[in-house]
Amino acid sequence: MNETDRVQAPIGAADLGAVTLAQAVQLALEHHQAGRLHQAEQIYQKVLQADPNYADALHLLGVIAYQVQKYAIAEQLIARAITLNPAAATYRSNLGNVLRETDRPQAAVEQYRQALALQPDYAEAHNNLGNAFQALDQFDAAIACYRQAILCQAAYPEAYNNLGQALASQGQFEQAVAAFQQAIALNPNYPEPHNNLANACKTTGQVELALHHYQAAIALRPTYAEAHNNLGWTLHDMGVLDAAVEHYQKALALKPDFADALNNLGNARSNQGDLPAAMAHFDAALALKPDFDLVRSNLLFHLNYHALCSPEVYLEQARRFGAGVTRRARPYTHWPHASRSPGQRLRIGLVSGDLRAHPVGYFLESVLAYLDPAQVEIVAYVTKPHRDALSDRLQAHCSAWQSLVGLSDEAAARLIHQDGIHILLDLAGHTGDNRLPLFAWRPAPVQVAWLGYFASTGVAEMDYILADERVLPAAEVHHFVETPWRLPDCYLCFTPPHHDIEVGALPAQALGYVTFACFNKLGKMNHAVVALWARVLKAVPNSRLLLKAKELNNPPLRAATLARFAALGIDAERICVEGFTPRSDYLADYRRVDIALDPFPFTGGTTTVEALWMGVPVLTRRGDRFVSHAGESLLQTAGLDGWIADDDDDYVAKAVAWSEDRAALAALAAIRAGLRAQLLASPLCDAPRFAGHLTAAFQGMWQAYITRQETSA
């Protein structure tokens, strides 16, 4: 948070006997206000040598100690000044600043209140009291303080800036933008509101405006590490990875202990295909801030890409995350409506930032449409403000649509608890915009992980993980802190795309060669995957490989990807690399593909079913954990068991078998022609069937909870 605490210098002692000392203090104050702290400190010290009880000199010497972060000395000096002059409101306000800076916001509140009791129109004290309330996550109180500061002093850009931050923290972005704009209007050379306005614009999808204000902040203060980091973050989301990395590195050069920039640099390196560098940056960020939940989530997510990371090593890291969030939470032990009466419908909460055009939204849409509203009521808790047409369709099946954007974990948990949710589902795991730490507060009596992730959350308060027998076999239960609750068919149900795109003929029959493809994220293409695909290309003469991923919008990454295959003897003309396209074009591109290749250990999910929808069978490899069983579960549910390879050799053999002659291609063409109908007839697209199984699971979980309560009573 960018805060500005304004220090108001008091008038020196006015009695005639202290005129010389008063003049000395005034001279010191001029040095002080000009930033010449050493000269000011020397004069204050001389004044105190002449009069050890000169309150103004004690106070201002304490202010210098505060400014150079010698907080213990600052507190001692200002507290002594207060004993000598208890009626000085400025002294108490500045003591409040010291207390807040040393993580004692409640004690700071008392000092600011005493200052305001002495001087009710003291704008700086109102502003500083707001800062203390923000530190206590009391945002409504903070907003009221900033507004009062502005009433006392209309031209107060710092108060407008802080007001904007408090409003943004409550998800009130339109009002926050207005506050930041007013701060800039009052002081165009003030970089903080430019940076904060850019943050609000980025959050609400105004990317170009965000870029403008980050650049304005940096122009005003080239050493503004936070603005460099935030500009990098925006460029990163736009896919301009090289420029993003440059700004992250500038931020770290200016502020070497900047854990946020290290985290962002780790994500960028991952998107550039450099997983070892990414992991090193995450480790460095955690060395600086061991309780940085976001970084540990990113580390856990990326461990799923790592072919050499065992499930046991992953679980150890996940437990560390869980232990941290549990330690900082105060879990609820009683819940509204916990004694649900027979026949009362269950209130199901969904926590997600992906209730939109996203794999989570695609898999969820048809299921919500078929849930029986007499048995379950859905309440959505969104963690990201972006929404689209799919969000509108999902919201139509929810009784409430609550935003958690900007809310602290405690405030978010309080909201969910007050809503009387029976079963709370996390749909994100350790993916972007997750709110896993709020589950440690246990706002609902039953908590479940499902859909958006593929490994343990590590959070002990997460009771269950929804799975199926294929994706989480009995022998692998020890990979999770959660208890598996298995659905009868597959743990996923796919919503057919709304785009009307026909399957098309088998490309190989017209082109004379087979086109393999993978449309998964580039990060899933680890060295073992590239090596195996190179074997496939060598084993199937004249075949081609089409790679399509958002990261491949970046020319250096396209070149690096081609170089990886060239190093294994595959000529560049056999590899086609393409970047992002809208979903309709993306689906149509499967008409250029004969066989899709699944990566490992992080297999495809949405990409797999989308390929099947477009008539393209997917060749996957049998795995040893949830994330690498996903392909098996999807293919078996769709009736394509024969496309699951036991190992690398079998993977190559199956690719060759489906490509080696006209008979094989004819069989492949037959599969293509009937695959969409086969998929639609399978449990993978049977939303009414899946909704029934899901409702039964919810009822079973709730009955298990009631039984435990009755047993322990």
VEXZA-965440 format. One record per residue (C-alpha): x, y, z; residue in three letters. Coordinates in steps of 0.1 Angstrom, whole numbers, plus 5000, padded with zeros to 4 digits. Each point is the difference from the previous one (the first is absolute). Example, Ala and Ser with C-alpha at 12.3 -4.5 7.8 and 13.67 -1.06 7.14 Angstrom:
BEGIN
512349555078ALA501450344993SER
//
This chain:
BEGIN
500050005000MET501350344991ASN499350245029GLU501250355007THR500150135036ASP500450375001ARG502050145030VAL498850335013GLN502850195018ALA498850175033PRO500850365008ILE503050045024GLY499850115036ALA498950365001ALA501150115034ASP502650284999LEU502649795018GLY500249754972ALA500250244970VAL503549894990THR499149635002LEU496850074981ALA502050164972GLN502449705000ALA497049764997VAL498650214971GLN503449984982LEU500149625006ALA496449974987LEU501050174968GLU502849754995HIS497649725010HIS497350104975GLN502650034972ALA501249655007GLY503350095016ARG499449765029LEU503549995013HIS500350385004GLN496650015016ALA500949725024GLU503150185011GLN498250325009ILE497249815018TYR502749835021GLN501650335009LYS496650145011VAL499549705022LEU503550045015GLN498950355010ALA496549895011ASP499449625004PRO496350075004ASN499550194968TYR496949814988ALA500050124963ASP503749904996ALA499349665015LEU497049954978HIS501750104968LEU503149805008LEU497649715004GLY498550084966VAL503549974984ILE500549675017ALA496749884986TYR501050124965GLN503249805001VAL498249705014GLN501550015035LYS496649935015TYR501049915036ALA501850335003ILE497250194983ALA497449865024GLU502150085031GLN500650364989LEU496450084990ILE498649835031ALA502250225021ARG498950314981ALA496449915007ILE500649975038THR501450364998LEU497250134978ASN496949785002PRO497950254980ALA502049974968ALA497849824975ALA502949974975THR502149815025TYR497349745005ARG499449964962SER503749954993ASN500249755029LEU497149824983GLY502049984968ASN502949835019VAL497649755016LEU498449924967ARG503349964983GLU501149755027THR496849784995ASP498050145029ARG497150154981PRO497549985029GLN502350205022ALA500550254972ALA496250044997VAL499950115037GLU502750274994GLN498350134969TYR496750025019ARG501750195028GLN501550244974ALA496550064985LEU498550055035ALA502550285004LEU499650144964GLN496849874983PRO500850174966ASP503549844998TYR499949864965ALA503349825002GLU498849815031ALA496849904982HIS502049874971ASN502449815022ASN497249855020LEU498649874967GLY503449844993ASN499949825034ALA496449884993PHE501249864967GLN502849825018ALA497349845021LEU497949914969ASP497250245013GLN499550154966PHE496650175006ASP501650195029ALA503050094979ALA497850134972ILE498150225025ALA503350145014CYS501450094966TYR496750174991ARG500250205032GLN503650104993ALA498950134966ILE497250205017LEU502650165023CYS502450074971GLN498549994965ALA503350014982ALA501549695015TYR501349764973PRO501449755024GLU496649955016ALA498449954966TYR502749754991ASN499449805032ASN496250034996LEU500449844966GLY502049715013GLN497549935028ALA497150014974LEU501949774977ALA500649765029SER496249985003GLN499549944963GLY498650354994GLN502150064970PHE498050284984GLU500150215031GLN503749915005ALA500850124965VAL498350335007ALA502150055032ALA503349924982PHE499150244972GLN499350285026GLN503349935017ALA501750044966ILE498050324992ALA501250155033LEU503649904995ASN500949894964PRO503649925012ASN498949745026TYR500949664987PRO498249785025GLU496450074988PRO501149944964HIS501349655010ASN496849935021ASN497750134972LEU501849774976ALA499449705024ASN496350085001ALA499850034962CYS501849674995LYS497749835024THR497050124981THR501449914966GLY501050354989GLN503549884989VAL501050294978GLU499150265027LEU502049795025ALA503050004978LEU499850384997HIS499950065037HIS502749765009TYR502250174975GLN499050345014ALA501049885035ALA503449884988ILE500650334980ALA499450195032LEU502149775021ARG502449774979PRO501049825032THR496449905008TYR500649625004ALA496349925006GLU498950184968ALA502649814980HIS498849675015ASN496350094992ASN500850114965LEU501849674995GLY497049815013TRP497750184975THR502449934971LEU500249645012HIS496249964998ASP500150154965MET502649734990GLY502850254995VAL502449785021LEU503350154991ASP499050355010ALA498349875031ALA503249835011VAL501950324994GLU497850195024HIS500149735026TYR503750014999GLN500050385003LYS497849975031ALA502449755015LEU503050214992ALA498450295019LEU498749785028LYS501949675003PRO497749865027ASP496950064980PHE498249665004ALA497150094978ASP502350084970ALA501849675006LEU496749814999ASN498950184968ASN503449934984LEU499649635009GLY496649994982ASN501550184970ALA502949754998ARG497549725002SER498150144971ASN503350034981GLN500549635005GLY502850035025ASP498649805029LEU503349985020PRO500450385000ALA496350035010ALA500449775030MET503250185011ALA498250345000HIS497149855021PHE502549865024ASP501850345003ALA496650175007ALA499249755027LEU503450055016ALA499150375004LEU496449945010LYS499449645012PRO496350075006ASP499350144965PHE497049784992ASP499850124963LEU503649894994VAL499649665016ARG496849954980SER502050084968ASN502849765011LEU497549735006LEU498250054966PHE503349994981HIS501149685018LEU497349834980ASN502050084968TYR503249855015HIS500449644987ALA502549925028LEU497950135029CYS498549715019SER496550015015PRO501649985034GLU502250304994VAL497050194988TYR497949915030LEU502750115024GLU500050354984GLN496150005000ALA499949925037ARG502450295006ARG497650234982PHE497149865020GLY501750035033ALA500850374993GLY496450104991VAL498649805030THR502450175024ARG498850344989ARG496249925000ALA497549985028ARG497649734988PRO496350015007TYR498649725021THR496350074997HIS498050084969TRP496650134991PRO497649734987HIS502449735011ALA497149805014SER498349984966ARG496549855003SER498949714979PRO498950114966GLY501850345002GLN502150064969ARG503850035003LEU501650334995ARG503149944979ILE502750274996GLY502450024971LEU503250205004VAL501750084967SER501550274978GLY499249794970ASP496250024997LEU500450134964ARG501449884966ALA502549775017HIS500449625003PRO498250025034VAL497150194985GLY499849754970TYR499849705023PHE497650165024LEU497450164978GLU497949694990SER500349855036VAL498550315016LEU497250004975ALA498949655011TYR500450035038LEU496649965016ASP499250345017PRO497749825025ALA503049815013GLN503050244996VAL500450384999GLU503150144984ILE501850315013VAL503050134980ALA502950185017TYR502150154972VAL503650095006THR500650204968LYS497950294987PRO500249904963HIS496849854986ARG498649914965ASP497049844984ALA500849675016LEU500050175034SER496550124993ASP498949654991ARG501549865032LEU498650275022GLN496549914987ALA500349675019HIS501250165033CYS497850155027SER502850255008ALA503250134984TRP502350145026GLN503450174993SER502949925022LEU502350244981VAL502050225024GLY498649835031LEU502549865025SER499849635008ASP498350085033GLU497450224984ALA499449754972ALA499649725025ALA497650215021ARG497850074969LEU499849634991ILE499449905036HIS497250265003GLN498449864968ASP499549675017GLY501849784974ILE499849635007HIS502749884975ILE502750234986LEU501849904969LEU503450134989ASP500250004962LEU503550144997ALA502549815021GLY503550154995HIS499150184968THR499650384993GLY497650215022ASP499549725025ASN498850075035ARG501249695017LEU501150175032PRO496450095008LEU499249635002PHE502349985030ALA497450225018TRP497449724993ARG497150234992PRO497949694991ALA499749675019PRO500949794969VAL502750124975GLN500949834967VAL502650044973ALA498849934964TRP500450084963LEU502650274997GLY503049825014TYR501649654999PHE502049955032ALA499750055037SER499450355013THR501949925032GLY497350175020VAL499049785030ALA496650175002GLU499149884965MET498049685007ASP499649844966TYR501349994965ILE497549904973LEU501549744977ALA499349674983ASP501649665003GLU502250054969ARG501450345009VAL500549925037LEU500449635005PRO500149855035ALA503849954999ALA500650384996GLU497750135028VAL503250085020HIS500850284975HIS497250215016PHE499250175033VAL496449994988GLU497849695001THR498949884965PRO496350014992TRP499749814967ARG497350064974LEU498849694981PRO501250094965ASP502450294995CYS500650285024TYR499450254971LEU497050074977CYS500650194968PHE497750274986THR500049984962PRO501250324984PRO497450254988HIS502050054967HIS498649824971ASP503149854984ILE499949684980GLU502649735005VAL501349984964GLY501949724982ALA503249845011LEU502850234988PRO502549724994ALA497949854972GLN500250324980ALA503550115010LEU501849674999GLY501650035034TYR498849995036VAL499750325021THR500549955037PHE499150295024ALA500050145035CYS498050305010PHE501150005037ASN501950265018LYS503750024990LEU501149945036GLY498749644998LYS502649924973MET502849905022ASN503249844987HIS498649645003ALA496950104980VAL502050164972VAL502349704998ALA497149764997LEU498350214974TRP503250024980ALA500149615001ARG496450004986VAL500950244972LEU503049794991LYS498049685001ALA497250144977VAL501850134969PRO498850334985ASN497750065030SER499550355014ARG499550145034LEU497750305006LEU500650185033LEU497550275011LYS500350205033ALA499550355012LYS503750025009GLU500949944963LEU498850354991ASN503650095011ASN502549984971PRO503049915023PRO498049715015LEU499049874965ARG503650004990ALA501149835033ALA497349734995THR501249924965LEU503649995013ALA499049745026ARG498849774973PHE502950084977ALA502449895028ALA498249664998LEU500349984962GLY496650134990ILE500150264972ASP498150325005ALA497849954970GLU498449705018ARG498950225029ILE497350264998CYS499850245030VAL497050235005GLU498850235027GLY496650105015PHE496850014979THR496450045011PRO498349685011ARG498049964968SER503250024979ASP501849785025TYR497449734997LEU500050034962ALA503849945000ASP499349645011TYR498849954965ARG503750014990ARG500949735025VAL499949624997ASP501249895034ILE500550215032ALA503049935022LEU499550035038ASP502950145021PRO501149855033PHE500150005030PRO497650294997PHE497549874975THR497350204982GLY496450045013GLY498050244980THR502349974970THR499449625001THR496250024999VAL500150284974GLU502149784978ALA497549725004LEU497250234992TRP501750094967MET500449644991GLY503749985010VAL501149715022PRO502650075026VAL503049785008LEU500850015037THR502449825023ARG499149825031ARG501050195031GLY500749965037ASP498150295016ARG496750204996PHE501450264976VAL501449734977SER496949775002HIS497750274987ALA500549904964GLY499349645009GLU496850095018SER498750214971LEU500949754973LEU498649705018GLN496750185008THR499850094963ALA500649644990GLY503550044986LEU502049775023ASP502249894971GLY501550354998TRP501749975034ILE503649904997ALA501749805028ASP503550174996ASP502150194975ASP500549704976ASP496349935000ASP499350374993TYR502349994969VAL498649674989ALA496450125002LYS500850314980ALA501649794973VAL497249755000ALA497450274992TRP502250164973SER501849724982GLU497749924970ASP496850074982ARG498049755021ALA501150175032ALA499150344986LEU496649874989ALA499449875035ALA501150345014LEU497650174976ALA497249785013ALA500850095036ILE500050374990ARG496649984983ALA498349845031GLY502050155029LEU497750305007ARG496949785002ALA502049755021GLN501050285024LEU496550135003LEU498749665008ALA502649945027SER499750105037PRO502550274992LEU497350224985CYS497049865019ASP499250305021ALA496849875016PRO501749685010ARG503050195014PHE497850255019ALA498249715017GLY503349855010HIS501350335013LEU496850075020THR500349655016ALA503650085009ALA499050325017PHE497249825019GLN502449735010GLY502650255012MET497450185020TRP498749695016GLN503549895010ALA500450345017TYR496849965019ILE500949655010THR503450125013ARG498250285020GLN497649765015GLU502749765009THR502150265017SER497150165019ALA
//
